């Protein structure tokens, strides 16, 4: 029963979800007043998007275990899924007051507090969530919230602290580079790009980013060298497999090198291969190229 009292936090959607639901139905027939089973059903229903069922199962669990934390978590997350923010906020607060610690509940309460303008409380909840479980999405959210409050230095420090805990997560590094660049710390942004290139020296995206930063640092020759490396890398990749994505990447490099005609040729070819490719469409518009013909069935 201890698992129920604190809330079940380990389940996730998987191919056996329907089977799990059927199993809880059999368990419930044998133990109709077991709050743990009710809370399990609440979670399974929520994972299937059945928020109303999830809410009522959590209500059953609370009636059967009124002093437990877990039912408040179930009620809070289900209420949030139903758009009942006020009720969700109350239940999640009750969950933590009863000793709950679940990561998803902390993040949900943080978002609700942020929407209410309780920014300090929201950030404190994210801090607690990240202490228990380093997470890319939550780490990025914290950084963006801090940045929106004019706390760019704290945002960057938080990302740097998170990097080693997530084995240098790519999205964290990209956000770190963008934040350093945006606050005028070009050398710091360049250092992060160079770290990324140590692991992926032929990555065209990182070479392009490096060139942009070098240009902002008034180092045009170094920027041109990065672009030439990027061009060589993407040329080699295209000889092996000329995909629309690689053609669009080469178009970006060529455009940065001043080769507008070559860039246009690549985008036309990319759209011929994949007329619905958004990146190529955007570049075609920027280059004033004609719209790609619509895909038709043979």
C-alpha positions as CSV (number, residue, x, y, z in Angstrom):
1,X,0.0,0.0,0.0
2,X,3.0,2.3,0.5
3,X,3.3,2.7,-3.3
4,X,-0.2,4.2,-3.4
5,X,0.3,6.5,-0.5
6,X,3.0,8.3,-2.4
7,X,1.6,7.8,-5.9
8,X,2.8,5.6,-8.7
9,X,5.3,7.4,-10.9
10,X,7.0,4.7,-13.0
11,X,4.4,3.7,-15.6
12,X,4.6,4.8,-19.2
13,X,2.6,4.1,-22.3
14,X,3.7,0.8,-24.0
15,X,2.2,-1.8,-26.3
16,X,0.6,-3.7,-23.3
17,X,-1.4,-0.7,-22.0
18,X,-4.7,-2.2,-22.9
19,X,-3.6,-5.5,-21.4
20,X,-2.6,-3.7,-18.2
21,X,-6.1,-2.1,-18.0
22,X,-7.8,-5.5,-18.3
23,X,-5.5,-6.9,-15.6
24,X,-6.6,-4.1,-13.2
25,X,-10.2,-4.9,-14.0
26,X,-9.7,-8.5,-12.9
27,X,-7.8,-7.3,-9.8
28,X,-10.6,-4.9,-9.0
29,X,-13.2,-7.7,-9.2
30,X,-11.2,-9.5,-6.5
31,X,-10.4,-6.5,-4.4
32,X,-13.0,-3.8,-5.1
33,X,-11.9,-1.6,-2.2
34,X,-8.2,-1.6,-2.9
35,X,-7.1,2.1,-3.4
36,X,-3.8,1.0,-5.0
37,X,-5.7,-0.7,-7.8
38,X,-8.0,2.4,-8.3
39,X,-4.9,4.7,-8.5
40,X,-3.3,2.4,-11.0
41,X,-6.4,2.5,-13.1
42,X,-6.4,6.3,-12.8
43,X,-2.9,6.4,-14.2
44,X,-3.6,4.0,-17.0
45,X,-6.7,5.9,-18.0
46,X,-4.7,9.2,-18.0
47,X,-2.0,7.6,-20.2
48,X,-4.7,6.7,-22.7
49,X,-6.1,10.2,-22.7
50,X,-9.3,9.2,-20.8
51,X,-9.1,12.1,-18.3
52,X,-12.6,11.8,-17.0
53,X,-12.2,8.1,-16.2
54,X,-8.8,8.9,-14.6
55,X,-10.4,11.6,-12.5
56,X,-13.1,9.4,-11.2
57,X,-10.8,6.5,-10.4
58,X,-8.6,8.9,-8.4
59,X,-11.7,10.1,-6.5
60,X,-12.4,6.5,-5.6
61,X,-8.8,6.1,-4.4
62,X,-9.1,9.2,-2.3
63,X,-12.3,8.0,-0.7
64,X,-10.6,4.7,0.1
65,X,-7.4,6.3,1.4
66,X,-8.3,9.8,2.5
67,X,-5.0,10.6,4.1
68,X,-2.8,9.3,1.3
69,X,-0.8,11.6,-1.0
70,X,-1.1,9.6,-4.2
71,X,-4.9,10.2,-4.9
72,X,-4.2,14.0,-4.9
73,X,-1.6,13.5,-7.6
74,X,-4.0,11.5,-9.7
75,X,-6.8,14.0,-9.2
76,X,-4.5,16.9,-10.0
77,X,-3.0,15.5,-13.2
78,X,-6.4,14.4,-14.4
79,X,-8.0,17.7,-13.6
80,X,-5.2,19.4,-15.5
81,X,-5.9,17.2,-18.5
82,X,-9.6,18.3,-18.3
83,X,-8.6,21.9,-18.3
84,X,-9.7,22.4,-14.6
85,X,-6.6,24.4,-13.6
86,X,-8.0,25.7,-10.3
87,X,-8.9,22.2,-9.1
88,X,-5.6,20.8,-10.4
89,X,-3.6,23.4,-8.5
90,X,-5.4,22.6,-5.2
91,X,-4.9,18.9,-5.6
92,X,-1.3,19.1,-6.5
93,X,-0.6,21.4,-3.5
94,X,-2.4,18.9,-1.3
95,X,-0.2,16.1,-2.8
96,X,3.0,17.9,-1.8
97,X,1.6,18.9,1.6
98,X,1.0,15.2,2.2
99,X,4.6,14.4,1.4
100,X,4.5,13.7,-2.3
101,X,7.7,13.9,-4.4
102,X,6.7,12.8,-8.0
103,X,8.6,14.6,-10.8
104,X,5.6,15.0,-13.1
105,X,3.5,16.5,-10.3
106,X,6.3,19.0,-9.5
107,X,6.5,20.1,-13.1
108,X,2.7,20.4,-13.5
109,X,2.5,22.5,-10.4
110,X,5.4,24.7,-11.6
111,X,3.6,25.4,-14.8
112,X,0.4,26.2,-13.0
113,X,2.2,28.6,-10.7
114,X,3.9,30.3,-13.7
115,X,0.5,30.8,-15.4
116,X,-0.7,32.4,-12.2
117,X,2.2,34.8,-12.1
118,X,3.8,33.0,-9.2
119,X,7.1,32.9,-11.0
120,X,9.4,32.5,-7.9
121,X,7.3,29.5,-6.7
122,X,7.3,28.1,-10.2
123,X,11.1,28.2,-10.5
124,X,11.5,26.7,-7.1
125,X,9.3,23.7,-8.1
126,X,11.4,23.2,-11.3
127,X,14.6,23.3,-9.2
128,X,13.3,20.6,-6.9
129,X,12.2,18.5,-9.9
130,X,15.6,18.8,-11.5
131,X,17.4,17.9,-8.3
132,X,15.5,14.6,-8.2
133,X,15.7,13.9,-12.0
134,X,17.8,15.8,-14.5
135,X,15.7,16.3,-17.6
136,X,16.3,18.1,-20.9
137,X,12.8,19.5,-21.4
138,X,12.5,20.8,-17.9
139,X,16.0,22.2,-17.9
140,X,15.2,24.1,-21.1
141,X,12.0,25.4,-19.6
142,X,13.8,26.6,-16.5
143,X,16.4,28.4,-18.6
144,X,13.7,30.1,-20.8
145,X,11.7,31.2,-17.7
146,X,14.9,32.7,-16.2
147,X,15.8,34.4,-19.4
148,X,12.3,35.9,-19.7
149,X,12.8,37.5,-16.2
150,X,16.1,39.1,-17.3
151,X,18.2,36.4,-15.5
152,X,20.3,35.3,-18.4
153,X,23.4,34.6,-16.3
154,X,21.3,32.2,-14.1
155,X,19.8,30.6,-17.1
156,X,23.2,29.9,-18.6
157,X,24.6,28.7,-15.3
158,X,21.6,26.3,-15.0
159,X,22.2,24.8,-18.4
160,X,26.0,24.4,-17.7
161,X,25.2,22.6,-14.5
162,X,22.8,20.3,-16.3
163,X,25.1,19.4,-19.2
164,X,27.3,16.8,-17.5
165,X,24.3,15.2,-15.8
166,X,22.8,14.5,-19.2
167,X,25.9,13.5,-21.0
168,X,26.1,16.7,-23.0
169,X,22.6,16.6,-24.3
170,X,22.4,18.2,-27.8
171,X,19.4,20.3,-27.1
172,X,20.9,21.7,-24.0
173,X,24.1,22.6,-25.8
174,X,22.2,24.3,-28.6
175,X,20.2,26.4,-26.2
176,X,23.4,27.3,-24.3
177,X,25.0,28.5,-27.5
178,X,22.0,30.5,-28.4
179,X,21.8,32.2,-25.0
180,X,25.5,33.0,-24.9
181,X,25.3,34.5,-28.3
182,X,22.2,36.5,-27.6
183,X,23.7,38.1,-24.5
184,X,26.9,39.0,-26.5
185,X,29.2,36.4,-25.1
186,X,30.5,35.2,-28.5
187,X,33.6,33.6,-27.2
188,X,31.7,31.5,-24.7
189,X,29.2,30.4,-27.5
190,X,32.2,29.6,-29.8
191,X,33.7,27.4,-27.1
192,X,30.5,25.4,-26.8
193,X,30.3,24.9,-30.5
194,X,33.9,23.7,-30.6
195,X,33.1,21.2,-27.9
196,X,30.3,19.9,-30.0
197,X,32.5,19.7,-33.1
198,X,35.0,17.5,-31.2
199,X,32.3,14.8,-31.2
200,X,30.9,15.6,-34.6
201,X,33.5,17.3,-36.7
202,X,31.5,17.0,-40.0
203,X,28.3,18.3,-38.6
204,X,27.2,21.0,-41.0
205,X,24.8,22.6,-38.6
206,X,27.5,23.2,-36.0
207,X,30.0,24.4,-38.7
208,X,27.4,26.9,-39.9
209,X,26.8,28.1,-36.3
210,X,30.5,28.4,-35.9
211,X,30.8,30.6,-39.0
212,X,28.0,32.9,-37.8
213,X,29.6,33.4,-34.4
214,X,33.0,34.0,-36.0
215,X,31.4,36.7,-38.2
216,X,29.9,38.3,-35.1
217,X,33.4,38.3,-33.5
218,X,34.8,40.0,-36.6
219,X,36.8,37.0,-37.7
220,X,35.7,36.7,-41.3
221,X,38.6,34.6,-42.5
222,X,38.0,32.0,-39.8
223,X,34.3,32.1,-40.6
224,X,35.1,31.4,-44.3
225,X,37.2,28.4,-43.3
226,X,34.4,27.0,-41.2
227,X,32.1,27.4,-44.2
228,X,34.6,25.6,-46.5
229,X,34.8,22.7,-44.1
230,X,31.0,22.6,-43.9
231,X,30.8,22.6,-47.7
232,X,33.3,19.8,-48.1
233,X,31.4,17.7,-45.5
234,X,28.0,18.2,-47.1
235,X,29.4,17.6,-50.6
236,X,30.8,14.2,-49.5
237,X,27.4,13.3,-47.9
238,X,25.5,14.2,-51.0
239,X,27.8,12.0,-53.2
240,X,26.8,9.1,-50.9
241,X,23.1,10.0,-50.7
242,X,21.6,13.2,-52.2
243,X,18.6,13.7,-49.9
244,X,16.5,16.8,-49.8
245,X,17.8,17.6,-46.3
246,X,21.4,17.5,-47.4
247,X,20.7,19.6,-50.4
248,X,19.0,22.2,-48.2
249,X,22.0,22.1,-45.9
250,X,24.4,22.7,-48.8
251,X,22.1,25.6,-50.0
252,X,22.6,27.2,-46.6
253,X,26.4,26.9,-46.8
254,X,26.5,28.1,-50.4
255,X,24.3,31.1,-49.5
256,X,26.6,31.9,-46.6
257,X,29.5,31.8,-49.0
258,X,27.8,34.2,-51.4
259,X,26.9,31.6,-54.0
260,X,23.2,32.5,-54.5
261,X,22.9,30.6,-57.8
262,X,24.3,27.4,-56.3
263,X,22.0,27.7,-53.3
264,X,19.0,28.2,-55.6
265,X,19.9,25.1,-57.7
266,X,20.1,23.0,-54.5
267,X,16.7,24.2,-53.2
268,X,15.1,23.6,-56.6
269,X,16.4,20.0,-56.5
270,X,15.5,19.5,-52.9
271,X,11.9,20.6,-53.6
272,X,11.8,18.3,-56.7
273,X,12.7,15.4,-54.4
274,X,10.4,16.5,-51.6
275,X,7.9,19.2,-52.5
276,X,6.5,19.4,-49.0
277,X,9.9,19.9,-47.2
278,X,9.3,22.9,-45.0
279,X,12.9,24.0,-44.7
280,X,13.3,24.0,-48.5
281,X,10.0,25.9,-49.0
282,X,11.2,28.6,-46.5
283,X,14.5,29.0,-48.3
284,X,12.8,29.0,-51.7
285,X,10.6,31.9,-50.5
286,X,13.7,33.8,-49.2
287,X,15.5,33.2,-52.6
288,X,12.3,34.3,-54.5
289,X,12.2,31.0,-56.3
290,X,8.9,29.7,-57.9
291,X,6.7,27.4,-55.7
292,X,7.3,23.7,-56.0
293,X,4.8,21.7,-58.0
294,X,2.3,19.8,-55.9
295,X,3.0,16.1,-55.4
296,X,0.8,14.0,-57.7
297,X,0.1,10.3,-57.7
298,X,1.7,8.4,-60.6
